[in-house]
Amino acid sequence: MRIMTREYAQQFFAQVEQAADVLHERYESTDKVNQSYILLWKINAEEGLQAAAYQVSPMAALIDTWVFSHQMNQFYSAGAGKGLFATDEATQVSAHLAKEVDKLAQSLLKKDVYVKTKVFVADFVEKYPFTDLSMIRTPAYRAWLAANQISEEEAVTTLGTMPEAIGDVSDRLSLVSEQTPKIMTWKAQLLALNSSASIEQVNAALNSLKVTSESLKDFIDNNPEYMRNLAEQMALKLQPLVEDIDQKTEERLSQLSEERQALELMVARERQEIAQIITNEREKFAQDLDHVSQEVVNLAMDKLIELVKSTIIYFILFILVIFFAPLVLGYALGKRSAVRTSTKSA
């Protein structure tokens, strides 16, 4: 979100400058009023959006950028800036940038959040329109938090990670290096247009400064002995500071070495303790495994003995049946035959 918002900011800067340059050509260079209006638009529009887009919180940057773009569009299309310029370059570029920021928000936010926030932006722009080219920015993020019933403590948790924070600082430094020279130039031009000093006088002052710097450079180039003595004096003056830095660096390195040794000892001790714990647990596991194995063997032997006993009993019964069953059967048949013989004799 932070990256996309700042990419839009760069697009905003480029298109405003391009439209302003076209307007600059529409008017005579001696037309102080309209030329001043054009410079004021570039200065205040870019400073305002810069403050909106380059905030720490990505969501705050998006909301304030969204609001600022629509405030500028409302200013030129229906507000106090309508008809300010003879042609409609400012109106067209403002409308285009408003559409672009709508697309940006739609791509970054969920559908329900986008719809709700778009209504909030429209209401906020209507409530706080730009009244002149100063384009004083009214921060909208706190109002958006209140409208969505979000506490500021929860909003602070979305500031990003450490790499994102480092990237934010890098972006800000890049912005300063790119935008500050341009804005300072525009302000100097605006001052020259609206003061008794002419452009020629301003250029003369700049040329004088250039001549002075060249004279200083020439003095340095043509006085090597003086510069050598100056360098020696600076070396003498700075030597205690350098030695102090070296001493503190050595102390820090020594401290780090001691801490590293202590850390290595601690790690070695932890490794020994972990190895001992693993050895103890392995021995306990082996003992438990032996005990379980012994119990399994004992149980198997008991079951085997019971099986052998049962087999012997059944075998004995089988033998008894085989040997004594014929005797019993013969005895029964003989007794029956004897009974029949006795009956016939009678």
C-alpha positions in Angstrom: 0.0 0.0 0.0 2.8 2.4 0.9 4.6 1.7 -2.4 1.5 2.1 -4.6 0.5 5.4 -2.9 4.0 6.8 -3.4 4.0 5.7 -7.0 0.8 7.7 -7.4 2.4 10.7 -5.7 5.2 10.6 -8.3 2.6 10.5 -11.1 0.8 13.4 -9.4 4.0 15.5 -9.3 4.8 14.8 -13.0 1.3 15.6 -14.3 0.8 18.7 -12.3 4.2 20.0 -13.5 3.5 19.2 -17.1 0.1 20.9 -17.0 1.6 23.9 -15.2 4.3 24.2 -17.9 1.7 24.2 -20.6 -0.2 26.9 -18.8 3.0 28.9 -18.4 3.4 29.0 -22.2 -0.2 30.2 -22.5 0.6 33.5 -20.8 3.1 36.2 -21.4 6.2 36.1 -19.1 5.3 39.7 -18.0 1.8 38.5 -16.8 2.8 38.5 -13.1 -0.7 37.5 -11.8 -1.3 34.4 -13.9 2.4 33.3 -13.8 2.2 33.6 -10.0 -1.0 31.5 -9.9 0.8 28.8 -11.9 3.8 28.8 -9.5 1.5 28.8 -6.5 -0.4 25.8 -7.9 2.8 23.8 -8.5 4.3 24.7 -5.1 1.2 24.1 -2.9 -0.1 21.1 -4.8 3.1 19.2 -4.6 3.9 20.2 -1.0 0.4 19.2 0.1 0.4 15.8 -1.6 3.9 15.2 -0.4 2.8 15.7 3.2 -0.2 13.4 2.6 1.5 10.6 0.7 4.7 10.3 2.7 3.2 9.6 6.1 4.4 6.7 8.4 1.1 4.9 8.3 0.3 3.5 4.9 -3.5 3.7 5.5 -3.2 7.4 6.6 -1.2 8.2 3.5 -3.8 6.6 1.2 -6.8 8.3 2.9 -5.2 11.8 2.9 -3.9 11.4 -0.7 -7.3 10.4 -1.8 -8.9 13.4 -0.1 -6.3 15.8 -1.3 -6.7 14.8 -5.0 -10.4 15.1 -4.8 -10.2 18.5 -3.0 -8.0 19.8 -5.9 -10.4 18.4 -8.5 -13.4 20.0 -6.7 -11.4 23.3 -6.5 -10.9 23.5 -10.3 -14.1 21.9 -11.5 -16.8 23.5 -9.3 -15.0 25.4 -6.5 -13.2 28.7 -6.1 -10.7 27.8 -8.8 -13.2 27.3 -11.6 -12.3 29.6 -14.4 -9.1 30.7 -12.7 -7.0 30.0 -15.9 -8.0 30.8 -19.5 -7.6 27.2 -20.5 -8.7 24.0 -18.8 -5.3 22.1 -18.4 -5.6 22.4 -14.6 -9.2 21.1 -14.6 -8.4 18.2 -16.9 -5.3 17.0 -15.0 -7.1 17.3 -11.7 -10.1 15.2 -12.9 -7.7 12.6 -14.3 -5.7 12.4 -11.0 -9.0 12.0 -9.1 -10.0 9.1 -11.2 -6.5 7.5 -10.9 -6.6 7.7 -7.1 -10.0 6.1 -7.1 -8.6 3.2 -9.1 -5.7 3.0 -6.7 -7.9 2.8 -3.6 -10.2 0.2 -5.3 -7.2 -2.0 -6.0 -5.9 -1.8 -2.5 -9.0 -2.0 -0.4 -11.7 -4.6 0.0 -14.9 -3.9 -1.9 -17.0 -3.0 1.1 -14.2 -0.8 2.7 -13.7 1.0 -0.7 -17.4 1.8 -1.1 -17.7 3.1 2.4 -14.5 5.1 2.3 -15.4 6.6 -1.1 -18.6 8.0 0.5 -16.5 9.3 3.4 -14.0 11.1 1.0 -16.9 12.8 -0.9 -18.4 14.0 2.3 -15.1 15.2 3.7 -14.2 17.1 0.5 -17.6 18.8 0.5 -17.1 19.8 4.2 -13.5 21.0 3.8 -13.0 22.3 0.2 -10.0 24.3 -1.0 -10.8 28.0 -0.9 -7.8 29.3 -2.7 -4.5 28.3 -4.3 -2.8 27.9 -0.9 -4.5 24.4 -0.8 -4.2 24.1 2.9 -4.5 20.4 3.7 -7.0 19.2 6.3 -5.9 15.7 7.6 -8.7 13.2 7.1 -7.2 10.1 8.7 -8.4 10.8 12.2 -11.9 11.5 10.9 -11.8 8.3 8.9 -10.8 6.3 12.1 -13.7 7.9 14.0 -16.1 7.2 11.2 -15.1 3.6 11.2 -14.9 3.3 15.0 -11.3 2.3 14.9 -9.1 3.3 17.9 -5.8 5.1 17.3 -4.0 2.3 19.2 -5.2 -0.2 16.7 -4.1 2.0 13.8 -0.6 2.3 15.2 -0.1 -1.5 14.9 -0.2 -1.2 11.1 3.0 1.0 10.7 4.9 -1.9 9.2 8.0 -4.0 9.9 11.6 -2.9 10.4 12.5 -3.3 6.6 9.5 -1.3 5.7 10.5 1.4 8.1 14.0 1.5 6.6 12.4 1.7 3.2 10.2 4.6 4.3 13.3 6.6 5.4 15.0 5.9 2.1 11.9 7.1 0.2 11.8 10.3 2.2 15.4 11.0 1.6 14.9 10.4 -2.1 11.9 12.7 -2.1 13.8 15.5 -0.4 16.6 15.2 -3.0 14.2 15.3 -5.9 11.5 17.8 -4.8 13.3 20.3 -2.7 15.5 21.8 -5.5 12.4 22.2 -7.7 10.2 23.8 -5.1 13.0 26.1 -4.0 13.4 27.2 -7.6 9.7 27.9 -8.0 9.6 29.9 -4.8 12.6 31.9 -5.9 10.8 32.6 -9.2 7.6 33.6 -7.4 9.6 35.9 -5.1 11.3 37.5 -8.1 7.9 38.0 -9.9 6.4 39.8 -6.9 9.3 41.8 -5.6 11.3 44.8 -6.7 14.1 42.5 -7.7 14.0 41.4 -11.3 15.0 38.0 -12.7 18.2 39.6 -13.9 19.1 40.8 -10.4 18.4 37.3 -9.0 20.6 35.8 -11.7 23.3 38.4 -11.0 23.3 37.4 -7.3 23.6 33.7 -8.3 26.5 34.6 -10.6 28.2 36.5 -7.8 27.9 33.5 -5.6 29.3 31.3 -8.3 32.3 33.7 -8.8 32.9 33.6 -5.1 33.0 29.8 -5.0 35.3 29.7 -8.0 37.6 32.2 -6.3 37.7 30.0 -3.2 38.5 26.9 -5.4 41.3 28.9 -7.2 42.8 29.9 -3.8 42.8 26.3 -2.7 44.4 25.1 -5.9 47.1 27.8 -5.9 48.1 27.5 -2.2 49.1 23.8 -1.7 51.5 24.7 1.1 48.8 26.5 3.1 46.4 23.5 2.5 49.1 21.1 3.6 49.7 23.0 6.8 45.9 23.2 7.4 45.6 19.4 6.8 48.5 18.8 9.3 46.8 21.0 11.9 43.5 19.3 11.4 45.3 15.9 11.8 46.8 17.0 15.1 43.5 18.3 16.4 41.6 15.3 15.3 44.2 12.7 16.5 42.9 12.6 20.1 39.4 12.0 18.8 40.6 9.2 16.5 42.6 7.6 19.3 39.5 7.8 21.6 37.4 6.2 18.9 40.1 3.4 18.5 40.2 2.8 22.2 36.4 2.6 22.5 36.3 0.3 19.4 38.9 -2.0 21.0 37.0 -2.1 24.2 33.8 -2.9 22.4 35.5 -5.6 20.4 37.0 -7.1 23.6 33.6 -7.0 25.3 32.1 -8.7 22.2 34.9 -11.3 22.3 34.2 -12.1 26.0 30.5 -12.3 25.4 31.1 -14.6 22.4 33.2 -16.9 24.5 30.6 -16.9 27.3 28.0 -17.7 24.6 30.1 -20.6 23.2 30.5 -22.0 26.8 26.8 -21.8 27.4 26.1 -23.5 24.1 28.6 -26.2 24.8 27.1 -26.8 28.3 23.6 -26.9 26.8 24.8 -29.4 24.2 26.3 -31.7 27.0 23.2 -31.5 29.0 21.0 -32.3 26.0 23.3 -35.2 25.1 23.1 -36.5 28.7 19.3 -36.2 28.7 19.2 -38.1 25.4 21.5 -40.8 26.8 19.4 -41.2 30.0 16.2 -41.4 28.0 17.7 -44.0 25.7 18.8 -46.1 28.6 15.4 -45.9 30.2 13.8 -46.8 26.9 16.2 -49.8 26.5 15.3 -51.0 30.1 11.6 -50.6 29.4 12.0 -52.5 26.1 13.9 -55.4 27.9 11.2 -55.5 30.6 8.4 -55.7 28.0 10.3 -58.3 26.0 10.8 -60.4 29.2 7.1 -60.2 30.0 6.2 -61.2 26.4 8.5 -64.2 26.6 7.1 -65.3 30.0 3.5 -64.9 28.8 4.3 -66.9 25.7 5.9 -69.7 27.7 2.9 -69.9 30.1 0.6 -70.1 27.2 2.8 -72.8 25.6 2.8 -74.9 28.8 -0.9 -74.6 29.1 -1.2 -75.8 25.5 1.1 -78.8 26.0 -0.9 -79.8 29.2 -4.1 -79.6 27.3 -2.7 -81.6 24.4 -1.4 -84.4 26.8 -4.8 -84.6 28.6 -6.6 -84.9 25.3 -4.1 -87.6 24.1 -4.6 -89.7 27.3 -8.4 -89.5 26.8 -8.0 -90.6 23.2 -5.9 -93.6 24.3 -8.4 -94.6 26.9 -11.2 -94.4 24.4 -9.3 -96.5 21.9 -8.3 -99.3 24.4 -11.2 -99.5 26.8 -14.1 -98.8 24.4 -13.9 -102.3 22.8 -13.7 -104.0 26.2 -16.7 -102.1 27.5 -18.6 -102.9 24.3 -17.6 -106.6 24.4 -18.7 -106.8 28.0 -22.0 -105.3 27.2 -22.6 -107.5 24.3 -21.6 -110.7 26.3 -23.9 -109.8 29.1 -26.7 -109.2 26.7 -26.1 -112.6 25.0 -26.1 -114.3 28.4 -29.5 -112.8 29.3 -31.0 -114.0 26.0 -29.6 -117.6 26.6 -31.1 -117.7 30.1 -34.5 -116.6 28.7 -34.5 -119.3 26.0 -33.6 -122.1 28.5 -36.5 -121.2 30.8 
